Amino acid sequence: MPPPTAFISATPVLASLDIQRSVEFFATRLRFTVLHAEQGVYGIVGQGGVHVHFWACADRRIAEATSCRLRVTGIAELYAQCREHGIVHPRAALADTPWGSREFAILDPDGNLVTFHEEP
């Protein structure tokens, strides 16, 4: 009998109106490494065990309706870094949630909502 299925990780794939701009935003503002950037096609950034992929999209409304959550440690430091860059979502400052996490969110240049959360 085969072993039970185990989910190992998830990789968000976000809509991007400009692949180069998307990967540069994550690289310069969030210290990700650019792993692939093919303008008009696809992009990938990574940091530690987290990768974020970008697919080329011509409709900003799609990106503005998209979001992802990235689990982190050291959220206070990341929040300070994002505040310095002026990218914290105006209605998503660092806060403790009723479900027990600590989190905040940013909007990338295309309008994707990226929420960072730290678990106790």
Backbone as ProteinMPNN parsed JSONL, in Angstrom:
{"seq_chain_A": "MPPPTAFISATPVLASLDIQRSVEFFATRLRFTVLHAEQGVYGIVGQGGVHVHFWACADRRIAEATSCRLRVTGIAELYAQCREHGIVHPRAALADTPWGSREFAILDPDGNLVTFHEEP", "coords_chain_A": {"N_chain_A": [[0.849, -1.18, 0.0], [0.621, 2.231, -0.885], [2.328, 5.059, 0.667], [0.58, 7.57, 2.631], [-0.598, 10.572, 1.061], [1.289, 13.556, 1.321], [1.323, 16.959, 1.737], [3.814, 19.243, 0.875], [4.843, 21.877, 0.349], [3.831, 25.201, -0.71], [3.535, 27.338, -3.516], [3.051, 30.587, -4.274], [1.606, 32.053, -7.181], [1.634, 34.921, -8.815], [-0.149, 37.489, -10.587], [1.367, 39.567, -13.029], [1.969, 42.681, -14.452], [4.276, 43.567, -15.47], [6.973, 41.803, -15.681], [9.735, 42.181, -15.113], [9.691, 44.454, -13.449], [8.223, 43.398, -11.302], [9.889, 41.304, -10.257], [12.123, 42.824, -9.565], [11.034, 44.504, -7.598], [10.468, 42.669, -5.497], [13.077, 41.819, -5.072], [14.549, 44.171, -4.381], [13.032, 45.447, -2.368], [12.254, 43.442, -0.592], [14.316, 41.71, -0.333], [14.58, 39.328, -1.82], [15.958, 36.814, -3.99], [16.477, 37.041, -7.435], [15.461, 34.558, -9.508], [14.577, 33.873, -12.001], [13.687, 35.718, -14.845], [11.77, 36.526, -17.36], [10.756, 38.748, -19.46], [7.38, 39.547, -20.117], [6.633, 36.92, -19.995], [7.353, 35.023, -17.7], [8.313, 34.973, -14.233], [10.478, 34.406, -11.385], [11.16, 34.567, -7.95], [13.121, 34.073, -4.985], [13.602, 33.285, -1.518], [15.232, 31.822, 1.082], [13.288, 29.044, 1.899], [11.123, 29.915, 0.47], [9.434, 30.638, -2.476], [8.266, 32.863, -4.97], [6.257, 33.094, -7.735], [5.646, 34.671, -10.909], [3.286, 35.39, -13.375], [2.836, 36.577, -16.677], [0.537, 39.113, -17.261], [-2.077, 41.003, -18.662], [-4.121, 42.431, -17.57], [-4.827, 44.553, -15.09], [-6.85, 44.384, -13.185], [-7.035, 41.706, -12.537], [-4.682, 41.169, -11.075], [-5.147, 42.909, -8.938], [-7.132, 41.58, -7.641], [-5.967, 39.48, -6.445], [-4.176, 37.588, -3.985], [-1.724, 36.558, -1.519], [-0.283, 34.63, 1.162], [2.548, 34.73, 3.203], [4.494, 32.928, 5.346], [6.57, 33.92, 7.991], [9.497, 34.463, 10.073], [10.653, 36.753, 12.569], [9.04, 38.993, 12.162], [8.644, 41.638, 13.056], [10.996, 42.994, 12.371], [10.911, 42.731, 9.578], [8.586, 44.171, 9.07], [9.409, 46.75, 9.872], [11.355, 47.203, 7.906], [9.74, 47.188, 5.589], [8.124, 49.392, 6.134], [10.044, 51.413, 6.024], [10.489, 51.425, 3.293], [8.078, 52.332, 2.48], [5.91, 50.673, 1.736], [3.933, 49.355, 3.12], [0.617, 48.258, 3.367], [-1.987, 50.621, 3.662], [-4.158, 49.948, 5.299], [-3.375, 47.728, 6.674], [-1.548, 47.391, 8.858], [1.024, 46.149, 11.09], [-0.23, 43.745, 13.272], [-1.759, 41.845, 15.926], [-3.741, 38.967, 15.442], [-7.136, 37.67, 15.847], [-6.995, 34.945, 15.418], [-4.557, 34.171, 16.254], [-2.116, 34.75, 14.967], [0.523, 37.025, 14.051], [0.557, 39.751, 11.932], [0.973, 41.602, 8.801], [0.402, 43.529, 5.799], [1.337, 44.138, 2.363], [1.109, 45.922, -0.767], [1.987, 44.939, -3.962], [3.612, 46.395, -6.911], [1.707, 45.865, -8.885], [-0.669, 45.554, -7.61], [-1.187, 43.196, -6.255], [-2.01, 41.691, -3.205], [0.064, 41.033, -0.548], [0.427, 39.209, 2.246], [2.196, 38.994, 5.217], [2.871, 36.715, 7.752], [3.36, 35.679, 11.137], [3.635, 32.952, 13.231], [2.886, 32.043, 16.628]], "CA_chain_A": [[0.0, 0.0, 0.0], [1.46, 3.435, -0.94], [2.205, 5.943, 1.837], [-0.427, 8.624, 2.421], [-0.145, 11.82, 0.45], [1.686, 14.63, 2.237], [1.599, 18.218, 1.069], [5.127, 19.683, 1.354], [4.954, 23.331, 0.311], [2.98, 25.879, -1.682], [4.214, 28.444, -4.179], [2.103, 31.506, -4.893], [1.873, 32.522, -8.539], [0.926, 36.191, -8.873], [-0.246, 38.176, -11.874], [2.318, 40.658, -13.175], [1.864, 43.477, -15.676], [5.647, 43.822, -15.905], [7.752, 40.786, -14.969], [10.982, 42.761, -14.601], [9.352, 45.313, -12.309], [7.796, 42.537, -10.189], [11.028, 40.631, -9.62], [12.962, 43.861, -8.959], [10.359, 44.933, -6.379], [10.724, 41.668, -4.463], [14.517, 41.766, -4.808], [15.054, 45.37, -3.721], [12.258, 45.814, -1.179], [12.061, 42.32, 0.328], [15.578, 40.951, -0.319], [14.51, 38.045, -2.504], [16.896, 36.62, -5.087], [15.829, 36.809, -8.724], [15.848, 33.252, -10.033], [14.243, 33.837, -13.43], [12.903, 36.873, -15.274], [11.593, 36.578, -18.81], [9.756, 39.788, -19.649], [6.221, 39.147, -20.896], [6.379, 35.482, -19.911], [7.334, 34.413, -16.366], [9.383, 35.36, -13.331], [10.567, 33.668, -10.127], [12.07, 35.066, -6.925], [13.162, 33.165, -3.85], [14.368, 33.601, -0.313], [15.082, 30.645, 1.938], [12.43, 28.028, 1.296], [9.952, 30.543, -0.137], [9.519, 31.132, -3.851], [7.074, 33.502, -5.513], [6.293, 33.092, -9.193], [4.845, 35.702, -11.556], [2.905, 35.123, -14.764], [2.546, 37.811, -17.406], [-0.896, 39.38, -17.312], [-2.319, 42.335, -19.217], [-5.294, 43.009, -16.918], [-4.517, 44.924, -13.708], [-7.935, 43.954, -12.299], [-6.744, 40.341, -12.068], [-3.691, 41.286, -9.998], [-5.77, 43.585, -7.795], [-8.048, 40.63, -6.995], [-5.143, 38.337, -6.069], [-3.385, 37.757, -2.769], [-1.067, 35.361, -0.991], [0.222, 34.754, 2.531], [3.879, 34.17, 3.366], [4.83, 32.76, 6.761], [7.923, 34.396, 8.258], [9.919, 34.729, 11.443], [11.232, 38.097, 12.603], [8.09, 39.868, 11.46], [8.814, 43.047, 13.445], [12.082, 43.534, 11.552], [10.41, 42.836, 8.206], [7.635, 45.286, 9.068], [10.198, 47.986, 9.888], [11.96, 47.316, 6.573], [8.69, 47.557, 4.632], [7.726, 50.772, 6.448], [11.096, 52.283, 5.478], [10.288, 51.5, 1.841], [6.766, 52.918, 2.218], [5.086, 49.727, 0.978], [2.916, 48.719, 3.96], [-0.76, 48.599, 2.983], [-2.476, 51.591, 4.65], [-5.136, 49.355, 6.208], [-2.896, 46.406, 7.101], [-0.355, 47.541, 9.696], [1.354, 45.003, 11.934], [-1.217, 43.567, 14.347], [-2.083, 40.488, 16.361], [-5.059, 38.595, 14.946], [-7.915, 36.814, 16.735], [-6.655, 33.537, 15.186], [-3.295, 33.882, 16.913], [-0.899, 35.129, 14.251], [0.895, 38.449, 13.985], [0.686, 39.933, 10.486], [0.77, 42.866, 8.101], [0.341, 43.286, 4.36], [1.814, 45.135, 1.406], [0.65, 45.79, -2.141], [3.103, 45.041, -4.905], [3.321, 47.427, -7.909], [0.561, 45.507, -9.726], [-1.874, 45.494, -6.8], [-1.309, 41.94, -5.514], [-1.901, 41.836, -1.757], [0.961, 40.034, 0.029], [0.344, 39.259, 3.699], [3.248, 38.289, 5.94], [2.352, 36.336, 9.06], [4.253, 34.925, 12.036], [2.874, 32.164, 14.196], [3.56, 31.997, 17.938]], "C_chain_A": [[0.897, 1.247, 0.0], [1.289, 4.279, 0.322], [1.153, 7.01, 1.575], [0.201, 9.86, 1.787], [0.206, 12.829, 1.535], [1.966, 15.875, 1.416], [2.856, 18.815, 1.692], [5.26, 21.206, 1.372], [3.964, 23.885, -0.705], [3.763, 27.045, -2.265], [3.173, 29.365, -4.792], [2.569, 31.907, -6.291], [0.994, 33.752, -8.732], [0.909, 36.77, -10.278], [0.718, 39.355, -11.896], [2.109, 41.362, -14.514], [3.233, 43.743, -16.278], [6.559, 42.907, -15.087], [9.012, 41.389, -14.36], [10.721, 43.635, -13.386], [8.962, 44.471, -11.086], [8.981, 41.889, -9.493], [11.959, 41.651, -8.966], [12.349, 44.374, -7.656], [10.648, 43.947, -5.24], [12.211, 41.602, -4.108], [14.973, 42.985, -4.003], [14.321, 45.705, -2.433], [12.203, 44.702, -0.128], [13.262, 41.371, 0.395], [15.449, 39.518, -0.846], [15.599, 38.004, -3.567], [16.102, 36.372, -6.365], [16.363, 35.49, -9.282], [15.566, 33.118, -11.53], [13.421, 35.084, -13.738], [12.879, 36.913, -16.79], [10.425, 37.514, -19.083], [8.627, 39.303, -20.549], [5.874, 37.68, -20.796], [6.237, 35.028, -18.453], [8.51, 34.905, -15.54], [9.322, 34.558, -12.043], [11.56, 34.378, -9.225], [12.038, 34.079, -5.77], [13.967, 33.724, -2.707], [14.135, 32.446, 0.655], [14.258, 29.588, 1.215], [11.211, 28.584, 0.608], [10.284, 31.009, -1.547], [8.196, 31.8, -4.194], [7.265, 33.545, -7.017], [5.363, 34.185, -9.712], [4.531, 35.276, -12.981], [2.5, 36.439, -15.42], [1.047, 37.945, -17.619], [-1.089, 40.796, -17.838], [-3.464, 43.069, -18.525], [-5.014, 43.287, -15.441], [-5.599, 44.469, -12.735], [-7.704, 42.548, -11.762], [-5.756, 40.405, -10.913], [-4.314, 41.913, -8.756], [-6.752, 42.692, -7.051], [-7.297, 39.393, -6.485], [-4.377, 38.63, -4.784], [-2.688, 36.456, -2.424], [-0.594, 35.669, 0.42], [1.567, 34.055, 2.599], [4.199, 34.111, 4.853], [6.297, 33.104, 6.97], [8.236, 34.285, 9.747], [10.567, 36.102, 11.42], [10.335, 39.121, 11.949], [8.247, 41.336, 11.823], [9.908, 43.709, 12.608], [11.642, 43.717, 10.104], [9.432, 44.001, 8.09], [8.381, 46.627, 9.042], [10.832, 48.246, 8.523], [10.923, 47.777, 5.548], [8.174, 48.972, 4.881], [8.754, 51.753, 5.891], [10.925, 52.48, 3.977], [8.921, 52.086, 1.475], [5.82, 51.993, 1.484], [4.043, 49.001, 1.829], [1.541, 49.191, 3.516], [-1.345, 49.534, 4.05], [-3.502, 51.035, 5.638], [-4.686, 47.995, 6.726], [-1.58, 46.519, 7.86], [-0.157, 46.286, 10.546], [0.378, 44.918, 13.109], [-1.331, 42.089, 14.702], [-3.516, 40.193, 15.919], [-5.816, 37.743, 15.967], [-7.574, 35.325, 16.578], [-5.231, 33.21, 15.618], [-2.023, 34.236, 16.179], [-0.657, 36.628, 14.423], [1.149, 38.709, 12.513], [0.516, 41.37, 10.039], [0.795, 42.556, 6.621], [0.931, 44.456, 3.577], [1.045, 44.935, 0.098], [1.871, 45.874, -3.032], [2.72, 46.053, -5.99], [2.108, 47.134, -8.794], [-0.734, 45.395, -8.941], [-2.111, 44.17, -6.106], [-1.132, 42.229, -4.027], [-1.035, 40.692, -1.23], [0.929, 40.217, 1.54], [1.47, 38.416, 4.288], [2.685, 37.953, 7.316], [3.393, 35.503, 9.81], [3.368, 34.23, 13.051], [3.621, 32.123, 15.513], [4.389, 30.733, 18.132]], "O_chain_A": [[1.834, 1.324, 0.794], [0.245, 4.229, 0.972], [0.863, 7.323, 0.42], [1.386, 10.139, 1.968], [-0.493, 12.943, 2.542], [2.775, 15.835, 0.489], [2.956, 18.888, 2.916], [5.757, 21.759, 2.353], [3.342, 23.138, -1.46], [4.568, 27.666, -1.57], [2.481, 28.973, -5.731], [3.762, 32.076, -6.545], [-0.23, 33.648, -8.804], [1.838, 36.565, -11.058], [0.868, 40.059, -10.898], [2.075, 40.726, -15.567], [3.346, 44.102, -17.45], [6.876, 43.206, -13.936], [9.319, 41.125, -13.197], [11.452, 43.562, -12.399], [9.335, 44.804, -9.961], [9.069, 41.922, -8.266], [12.53, 41.368, -7.912], [13.078, 44.651, -6.703], [11.03, 44.358, -4.145], [12.557, 41.353, -2.954], [15.716, 42.834, -3.033], [14.938, 46.202, -1.491], [12.116, 44.974, 1.07], [13.225, 40.357, 1.092], [16.131, 38.61, -0.37], [16.101, 39.046, -3.992], [15.16, 35.58, -6.37], [17.565, 35.333, -9.497], [16.226, 32.354, -12.234], [12.547, 35.457, -12.955], [13.863, 37.292, -17.424], [9.262, 37.132, -18.957], [8.871, 38.724, -21.607], [4.925, 37.226, -21.435], [5.139, 34.687, -18.014], [9.573, 35.216, -16.078], [8.257, 34.083, -11.647], [12.653, 34.749, -9.653], [11.067, 33.344, -5.589], [14.885, 34.524, -2.893], [12.998, 32.13, 1.005], [14.513, 29.281, 0.05], [10.337, 27.821, 0.195], [11.287, 31.687, -1.775], [7.134, 31.355, -3.759], [8.305, 33.98, -7.511], [4.41, 34.574, -9.036], [5.424, 34.845, -13.711], [1.894, 37.302, -14.785], [0.381, 37.023, -18.091], [-0.326, 41.694, -17.483], [-3.747, 44.218, -18.862], [-4.969, 42.36, -14.632], [-5.3, 44.193, -11.573], [-8.132, 42.231, -10.652], [-5.965, 39.765, -9.882], [-4.031, 41.484, -7.637], [-7.161, 43.021, -5.938], [-7.913, 38.386, -6.137], [-3.98, 39.766, -4.526], [-3.01, 35.396, -2.96], [-0.517, 36.83, 0.821], [1.72, 32.933, 2.117], [4.176, 35.133, 5.539], [7.164, 32.644, 6.226], [7.351, 34.045, 10.568], [10.987, 36.569, 10.361], [10.813, 40.02, 11.257], [8.008, 42.202, 10.981], [9.761, 44.856, 12.187], [11.955, 44.728, 9.476], [9.459, 44.736, 7.103], [8.025, 47.527, 8.281], [10.842, 49.379, 8.043], [11.201, 48.656, 4.732], [7.825, 49.676, 3.934], [8.39, 52.798, 5.352], [11.183, 53.563, 3.451], [8.636, 52.31, 0.299], [5.004, 52.457, 0.687], [3.34, 48.126, 1.325], [1.325, 50.385, 3.314], [-1.205, 49.253, 5.241], [-3.689, 51.606, 6.712], [-5.51, 47.194, 7.166], [-0.613, 45.826, 7.545], [-1.067, 45.471, 10.692], [0.184, 45.888, 13.842], [-1.04, 41.209, 13.892], [-4.393, 41.052, 16.009], [-5.2, 37.157, 16.857], [-7.827, 34.532, 17.484], [-4.747, 32.103, 15.381], [-0.936, 34.039, 16.722], [-1.523, 37.376, 14.878], [1.895, 37.956, 11.887], [0.004, 42.224, 10.762], [1.165, 41.452, 6.219], [1.011, 45.587, 4.057], [0.412, 43.9, -0.108], [2.697, 46.774, -2.88], [1.585, 46.531, -5.986], [1.542, 48.051, -9.389], [-1.792, 45.167, -9.528], [-3.126, 44.009, -5.428], [-0.202, 42.935, -3.638], [-1.356, 39.521, -1.435], [1.352, 41.252, 2.056], [1.666, 37.264, 3.9], [2.09, 38.807, 7.972], [4.173, 34.75, 9.228], [2.475, 34.833, 13.648], [4.851, 32.164, 15.53], [5.009, 30.557, 19.181]]}, "name": "protein", "num_of_chains": 1, "seq": "MPPPTAFISATPVLASLDIQRSVEFFATRLRFTVLHAEQGVYGIVGQGGVHVHFWACADRRIAEATSCRLRVTGIAELYAQCREHGIVHPRAALADTPWGSREFAILDPDGNLVTFHEEP"}
